[in-house]
Amino acid sequence: MDEARFVYLVSQQPAFALSVMAALVRYQRGSGMPEPPAPGAPPRGFRVVEVRPGLIQLRSQSRAANAYLVVGERRRMLVDAGFASTAPLLAVALEEAGHPVETIDLVVLTHEHADHAAGVGCLPPRAVVAAHALAAAKIENGDDFATVRDLFGEEAPPARVDLTLQEGSVVSVPPWRFDVLHTPGHTSGHLALHDAATGTLICGDTVMAGGALGGVFASGNISDLVLSLERMAGLRPRLLLPGHGYVSEDPEADLAKAVIRARGLLAETRDIFGAMGASPAGLEAILRSAKALAR
């Protein structure tokens, strides 16, 4: 790999930069090879939790994300699909909930991460798959940096996205009517679903119960995360359904905590950059690499 490509990957792909840092640490410690991963426990399934009539949380018992089943009068929507490796277990949970996987009409992906999206390739082809356009691009292009598939050590079979959603789109599963909110921060193409009539907010990995943050990955941004959290808080949801863990018992308090934490993280980042001192060297290296790659 030449310098131009190396600089480009380090500056544009956080996962690559972290891999380089890990390799340097191993080199300093006298070991050039990564340690073999510890044997993992077999994947566990999904617990069926009825949140309210017509709304079921398929609570993950593993590293896969939660899924949510919305049962309408004429159609069924699944939000997120877990890993490919947990797809058979998700099918078991759907069967237990009384809605076999073959009856799913629509699958909405909150974002492109493998723990939310990789399982969609294992679902029956009759289901329409929808995601934000920025997430769809990463899934369909097999962007392993963005989907963080390798970090999970999981496979991600080829997947299609049939329908792209954007801010202002509406997903109708009568009597449910979800407004699509573009909520970047965790990733660039993250979305949330808000049913104003019931105060239900399916928020993906933007925030968890207790006000925990889902983190900022690859295409994400801390400032965007702050904006998305403040926007969610302004909705004053009565039900907050996160991508991992339990349903929030106090959405208003949890969102307020998350906003404070995200703003604190932004302030700490600013302080660290200030302490390191601004240098034009990094920018100059990136500009040189862009010019070299354009030749």
C-alpha positions in Angstrom: 0.0 0.0 0.0 1.5 3.3 -1.0 1.4 6.5 1.2 -1.5 8.1 -0.6 -3.8 5.2 0.0 -2.6 4.7 3.6 -3.3 8.4 4.5 -6.6 8.3 2.8 -7.7 5.1 4.7 -6.5 6.4 8.0 -8.2 9.8 7.5 -11.5 8.5 6.1 -12.0 5.1 7.8 -11.9 5.1 11.6 -12.0 1.3 11.7 -8.8 1.2 9.6 -7.2 3.8 11.8 -8.0 1.7 14.9 -6.6 -1.4 13.2 -3.4 0.4 12.5 -3.1 1.6 16.1 -3.8 -1.9 17.4 -1.0 -3.3 15.1 1.4 -0.6 16.4 0.6 -1.6 20.0 1.2 -5.3 19.2 4.5 -4.3 17.6 5.6 -2.3 20.6 4.8 -5.3 22.8 6.9 -7.6 20.6 4.1 -9.4 18.9 3.3 -8.7 15.3 0.2 -10.9 15.1 -3.2 -10.3 16.6 -4.2 -12.6 19.5 -6.6 -15.3 18.4 -10.2 -14.5 19.4 -11.4 -16.3 22.5 -14.0 -19.1 21.7 -17.4 -17.4 21.6 -20.5 -18.7 23.3 -23.1 -20.0 20.9 -25.5 -17.3 19.8 -28.6 -17.0 22.0 -32.0 -16.2 20.8 -34.6 -13.4 21.2 -37.1 -13.0 24.0 -40.6 -12.1 23.0 -41.8 -9.1 25.0 -45.2 -7.5 24.2 -44.7 -3.8 24.8 -48.4 -3.0 23.9 -51.0 -4.6 21.7 -49.6 -4.8 18.2 -46.0 -3.9 19.2 -43.6 -6.6 20.2 -39.9 -6.3 21.2 -37.8 -9.2 20.2 -35.2 -8.6 22.8 -31.8 -9.9 21.8 -30.0 -12.2 24.3 -26.7 -11.8 22.4 -24.6 -9.1 20.7 -27.3 -8.9 17.9 -29.6 -5.9 18.1 -33.1 -6.0 19.3 -35.8 -6.3 16.6 -39.3 -4.9 16.8 -42.5 -6.4 15.3 -45.3 -4.0 14.5 -48.5 -5.8 13.7 -51.1 -3.8 11.7 -54.5 -4.7 10.5 -53.3 -5.9 7.1 -49.5 -6.0 7.2 -46.6 -6.7 9.5 -43.4 -4.7 9.8 -40.1 -5.8 11.3 -37.6 -3.2 12.4 -34.0 -4.5 12.2 -33.0 -8.1 11.6 -29.9 -8.9 13.7 -26.9 -10.9 12.4 -27.1 -13.5 9.7 -26.0 -16.0 12.3 -29.0 -15.1 14.5 -31.6 -15.1 11.7 -32.8 -18.6 12.5 -33.2 -17.6 16.1 -35.1 -14.5 15.1 -37.4 -16.8 13.0 -38.1 -18.9 16.1 -39.0 -15.8 18.1 -41.4 -14.6 15.4 -43.0 -18.0 15.3 -43.4 -17.8 19.1 -45.0 -14.4 18.8 -47.5 -15.9 16.4 -46.3 -14.1 13.3 -44.0 -16.4 11.3 -41.2 -14.8 9.3 -43.0 -15.6 6.1 -45.8 -13.2 7.1 -43.5 -10.2 7.3 -44.3 -7.6 4.7 -41.8 -4.8 5.4 -38.4 -4.7 7.1 -37.0 -1.3 8.1 -33.3 -1.1 9.0 -32.4 1.7 11.4 -28.9 1.7 10.1 -26.2 -0.4 8.3 -24.3 -2.0 11.2 -24.1 -5.8 10.9 -25.8 -6.5 14.2 -28.9 -4.7 12.9 -28.8 -5.4 9.1 -26.8 -8.5 8.2 -29.8 -10.8 9.0 -31.9 -9.2 6.3 -30.2 -11.3 3.6 -31.7 -14.4 5.3 -35.3 -13.2 5.3 -37.9 -14.4 2.7 -37.7 -12.4 -0.5 -41.3 -11.3 -0.3 -40.6 -8.7 2.3 -39.8 -5.2 1.1 -36.5 -4.0 2.7 -36.2 -0.2 3.5 -33.4 1.9 4.9 -32.1 5.5 4.7 -30.4 6.1 1.4 -27.0 6.6 3.1 -27.3 3.3 5.0 -28.6 1.5 1.9 -25.5 2.5 -0.1 -23.2 1.0 2.5 -25.2 -2.2 2.7 -25.5 -2.8 -1.0 -21.8 -1.8 -1.6 -20.6 -4.3 1.0 -18.8 -1.6 2.8 -17.2 -3.6 5.6 -15.7 -0.6 7.3 -19.1 1.0 7.6 -21.1 -2.1 8.5 -18.3 -3.1 11.1 -18.9 -6.7 10.1 -15.3 -7.6 10.7 -15.2 -6.1 14.1 -18.1 -8.4 15.1 -16.4 -11.4 13.4 -19.7 -12.1 11.6 -20.7 -12.9 8.0 -22.9 -10.5 6.1 -24.5 -12.2 3.1 -25.4 -9.9 0.1 -28.5 -7.9 0.9 -30.8 -5.7 -1.1 -32.6 -2.6 -0.1 -35.7 -2.2 -2.1 -36.9 1.2 -0.8 -34.9 4.2 0.4 -36.3 6.4 3.2 -35.5 9.9 4.1 -36.6 12.7 6.5 -40.3 13.2 6.0 -41.1 9.7 4.7 -44.0 8.0 6.3 -44.2 4.2 7.0 -47.9 3.2 7.4 -48.9 0.0 9.0 -52.5 0.9 10.0 -53.4 1.7 12.7 -49.7 2.7 13.1 -48.3 5.7 11.2 -44.6 6.2 11.7 -42.8 9.4 10.6 -39.2 8.7 9.5 -36.7 10.9 11.2 -33.1 11.1 9.9 -31.1 10.9 13.1 -27.4 10.9 12.1 -24.7 10.7 14.8 -24.2 7.0 15.5 -23.9 6.6 11.7 -24.6 9.0 8.8 -27.6 7.1 7.6 -29.3 6.4 10.9 -33.0 6.8 11.1 -35.7 6.6 13.8 -39.5 5.9 13.6 -42.0 8.0 15.5 -45.7 7.3 15.9 -47.1 10.6 17.2 -50.5 9.2 18.1 -49.0 6.7 20.7 -45.8 8.6 21.5 -43.8 5.6 20.3 -40.2 6.2 19.2 -38.1 3.4 17.8 -34.6 4.9 18.1 -32.1 2.3 17.0 -28.6 2.9 18.5 -28.9 6.7 19.2 -29.7 6.2 22.8 -30.4 3.3 25.2 -32.4 2.9 28.4 -30.7 4.8 31.2 -29.5 7.5 28.8 -26.5 5.4 27.5 -25.1 6.5 24.2 -24.8 4.1 21.3 -21.5 5.5 20.4 -20.1 7.2 17.2 -18.9 4.9 14.5 -17.3 5.2 11.0 -19.6 7.7 9.2 -21.0 9.2 12.4 -20.3 12.5 14.1 -20.6 13.7 17.7 -22.2 17.1 16.8 -24.8 15.2 14.7 -25.5 12.9 17.6 -26.2 15.9 19.9 -28.6 17.4 17.4 -30.4 14.1 16.9 -30.7 13.5 20.7 -32.0 17.1 21.2 -34.5 16.6 18.5 -35.7 13.3 20.0 -36.0 14.9 23.4 -38.2 17.6 21.9 -40.7 14.9 20.7 -41.3 13.9 24.4 -41.9 10.3 23.5 -43.9 8.1 25.9 -42.3 4.9 24.7 -38.6 4.7 23.8 -37.6 1.5 22.1 -33.8 1.1 21.8 -31.6 -1.1 19.6 -30.2 -2.9 22.5 -31.4 -3.7 26.0 -34.6 -2.9 27.7 -37.4 -0.5 26.8 -36.9 2.8 28.5 -39.0 3.3 31.6 -38.5 7.1 31.6 -37.9 8.4 28.0 -37.8 12.0 29.0 -35.2 11.5 31.7 -33.1 9.1 29.6 -33.0 11.5 26.7 -32.0 14.4 28.9 -29.1 12.3 30.3 -28.0 11.3 26.8 -28.0 14.9 25.6 -25.7 15.9 28.6 -23.4 13.0 28.0 -23.1 13.7 24.2 -22.4 17.4 24.9 -19.8 16.4 27.4 -18.2 14.1 24.9 -18.1 16.8 22.4 -16.5 19.2 24.9 -13.9 16.6 25.9 -13.0 16.0 22.3 -12.5 19.7 21.7 -10.3 20.0 24.8 -8.1 17.0 23.7 -7.6 18.5 20.2 -6.7 21.8 21.8 -4.2 20.2 24.1 -2.6 18.4 21.2 -2.2 21.6 19.3 -3.5 22.4 15.8 -1.0 21.4 13.1 -1.3 21.9 9.3 0.7 18.7 8.7 -2.2 16.4 8.9 -4.3 18.4 6.5 -1.4 18.7 4.1 -0.9 14.9 4.1 -4.6 14.4 3.3 -4.5 16.9 0.5 -1.4 15.3 -1.0 -3.1 11.8 -0.9 -6.2 13.2 -2.6 -4.1 14.7 -5.4 -2.0 11.5 -5.8 -5.2 9.3 -6.0 -6.7 11.6 -8.6 -3.8 11.1 -11.0 
